[in-house]
Amino acid sequence: MAIPIVDLSPFFTGDEAGILLSTETINQACRTCGFFRIVNHGIPSELMDRALSLSKEFFSLTDEEKQRVKPVEGSKSPLPAGYAKQPENSMDKNEYCLFFSPGLGFNLYPDRPAEFKATIEECYSKLTETALLIQEILNKSMGLAPNFLKEYNKNRNFDFMAALRYFPSSEMDQNDNGLSEHQDGNCITLVFQDSIGGLEVLKDGDWIPVDPKEEGIIVNIGDLIQVLSNDKLKSAMHRVTRKREYRHSFAFFFNIDGEKWIEPVPQFTENIGEKPKYKGFYYNEYLQLRMRNKTHPASRPENVIHITHYAI
């Protein structure tokens, strides 16, 4: 079983039949598992390959060198920008570097590899364009008023991108978690990865491997779309299992303004005679709770904060 594949080329050529087919495929994917793969998306494969290669080079540096781009205390970025490694007591075994929109001035870049900064910023720009297109498609597939999501979610200052490296597993490990099962706490996530594999999505009670494919980008919707749709669309449950080799990937998190009030929209509640399944909340509050999951890992799985925190 594989996740759906969506061809985005009709949105660039104006092929109306193709647009309808791709929109319906995304709608069905989001109502079932919340995961799909996009092809012909307009992001050069050479750029993604270069980003993965430079990321591998960065993470191969010594800990001392990587620590030179650790988050700055007192930064006003929504989340700590720069390099970090999961705490030793975390079930997750990875390290990462967070980047925000280059124009905000939050990002920290290493001196080497020399091309890293330019490549990161080019990737960020391309992924933003693609996420905006996916948002537009979602708006139509959800039956919302034209440009509703565009106007509702027009502040791009909370988007961020992560370069990640997952540590190899060994026969001595008691768990092979690279990233524990979870749902993303944002609107839309875009992922491109190397050839190692390990990403899995939960569908109909089974974990489905999301095999690496050249040029394809993985898309999943997050908790905020699930809340806005009052559970009509599904925030994707997924995880990363570790292999015997390092795994590298990039994840772009298309977010929403931290001061935005989040609650199910009338189209999915009062307009169809259904009660809201979530109480409203400010996004920044949820963002901080989710970040605490990483900085202060819960000792028991049931203590990890999920979107069910706001369920009615």
Order of alpha helices (4+ residues) and beta strands (2+ residues): beta-alpha-alpha-beta-alpha-alpha-beta-beta-alpha-alpha-beta-beta-beta-beta-beta-beta-alpha-beta-beta-beta-beta-alpha
